[in-house]
Amino acid sequence: MLAFSIFADAQTYTERVAKDKEIAAGVYHPYHYEDLSDTPAPKGYTPFYISHYGRHGSRYHTSLRYFNYGEQGLRKAKEEGILNETGMQLYNDFFAVLKEHDGMEGELSPRGAREHRGIAERMYERFPQAFNSKDRKEVDCVSSDIPRCIISMANFTTELKEENPSLQFSFATGQRYFRYLAKSVGDKQMREECNHYEDSVRSATCHADKLMESIFTDKEKGIEAVSDPVEFCKSIAMVGSICQCLDFLNIDLFKYLDAEELAEQTAIRSDKFYGQFGNSKEYGQISSDAAKDLLRDFLKKADAALENGSGRAADLRFGHDTGILPFYGLIGLENYNVRRPMDGIHDSWTTYDRIPMGTNFQMVFYHNKKGDILVKLLNNEKETSIPALKTAVGPYYHWSELREYLEGLL
């Protein structure tokens, strides 16, 4: 059975949302990780170098446009006095989230800071040899020039510095780095077709009847106040999707949405994101091509770190979901390697599970006294593999074979 179909024989996306509405946050879902047990390395091998990419942590919404329909509809409904008790609760919660976004659009949230400090702490605890060698103290850090990535980098490295004050850090950011950390998948036709897909599916499949019935004293007047119930519902779902990232507010907007209506809204966005940035049958080649410069950076820095006399302990990169997801498709990582049509992919592949806030990729390099090098791959800190390439033992690859495979993708 293909690895990405782990949900296919179990529950549909709608059934999973009914069980746990938080997963409907999709790409805005806070970082989550599973079992972090490590398969022991072959005898005599110890970690000495780590090459990493991390998406920024949990954040605020990047634009207030997500609030527009909800803000306008709720304001008008309140002015007309047609919000019931539940509707007034929704109004208060919605505008509390909007107020918190004042001057903070796109910024890292406190939860996002904690996420990166936690990832760094676990990295150090799992692979202490890589950070405690007397000959390797250098940690090179590069970031997208977007503030949430820079602050993610600051939290990650602060944690490492606290673990080992003798580590020596270098930092760089700017458009030069953004261009390969999250190279624009800027095909105009692809973007237009994906937008058309989202709009057409939403108009054909989404409903908001239960939301209209639950928050207004007069459903028909409520529909008139919000002008477009489906777009109003979309706005509530979008604002609700960021609430977990702002956990200090203790606000849950998803509770106001029926599970089926919530699933309808968020499934489309998951499918669209997969289509545009994942390894989709429609546009997977376009997105994979955009990640080639990032792969070149991994190879170039690994080559330099493996040279005699190198003092490099780790290379750390901080970017975006639109950088790491195309990269996964390019290298054929498990659960990202098979191209599927984007339409309906949400029942077997979802963004909350595959590309949450803080998503990270780690290549952990091991060596023995003879100088032989093995590499283990981690996705969200969990051991993973590239199905197209056989490992040497367990999850460990011979670096020479892995490098040849990755070079061949270029």
Steps between C-alpha positions, in 0.01 A plus 500: 500500500627847415625690802290810437173308514509441874157660539337353189372182663410669826303823524412765248619855558150605607486217754837601640394865528183390681722316747760777537417841354850630567638313199295731277765768562699340216830679428424723802495204737764537773801272492441145617737206514468133571724224630859621493671171578821448305609184324849437640777581256732216397775432750775758495302778328429830676325819378733787412311738267136601442351676198156644572206695356220632718179678413429792731290417802140588582411854400234763448308514172700675230210717383182650642316407180413169665288699747310713246181302439466397862566852629255666264226241550524491878509880528188538288317220681576659836382842378175340386460317831466154344783320681378249756698407811730266304539764231608760755754257643636446149507877447703558817744217430545598135578862578736401783708306246482793258612745770796279589616521136542875519860567400586129510406367156726210403711515815613201703276426798627399846396144417718512188797607712442208737475260207844590369662494839353153552625368166848634574501353850404156373756519220773569753384230740474235226829577327725655764816375329435729204507806726770401746796414281813698583567537128150597384350807664367695201126532437408689183148645491315653206145629487238639270485876551144473632502590874318186619780289354771716653335482842460123461875483431567716807303270729648183353859619535445654842397157624809337348722771651349434841569130459862561398637854542819410312318467166588769246212635294493696177178656366385626160171609348377687194337454162805304384409230752124527453545424129615145570342438841153563359541555129178628352292234328380784283344338198211734416285239329543259791403766752192600302391140453544421869301808599229404253496148645450633854226744398309253285510217753394734781203631304395147407548318831504741794203586716438727794140427598584364844722798580225739389246320717725492806601867533204708378157562647370521143681281249379683190597841639834351601564378146418847372736659754801286406415520125681174416460228766764269350763776492396605851546140616840492327608809692396350834687180413812689393510713813428191707794323340750742657358481852714205605811699407378773737429261782546770765163645390317178594259554211353224284301621199468150358245420769250724322523299178330173421764233433370429151498866397844550653635195317356622170679832532837369613521193275507727195792701634693185584444366147598830343819527706598148401432583138700819500798410719489124548597217272169510314435337167396837359790722612747283690775549243470879523523505879784245507703703253466802729671305781815408308702796629416395856621149427822643353550688825463179703757324283745791490497551876523127573803472272667788682418357843653166407832647390801434722539773757142622483370640827137487398261332746175600330346696216162644596247650257177679586231550239145428399253223416526606136871418514508170683197331342634528141835375633336187640341431163830555321698252709214249512470486878266239643136622502587766242642286222198381299320744274124509543228729358425783739122462479387305806852433630383609848373153585853359478734802525433806713699813571447492877683169509762558230595865525401658836667801653860423591533215248865399486740275314828374642787309342707351782849392396685219681858380460728231637874492560560381145329811363198320358193724503134410552204738490158479664206712384244648739167656408353694793764326709374154406711250307404484135637387165504549126314196359684520168836444671588198710656566840823337614355381830179602678433869424868569425631577150855487372573866434671419173185330370262763638709780356512334158121463504442862605751631249321305231180693570674817382 
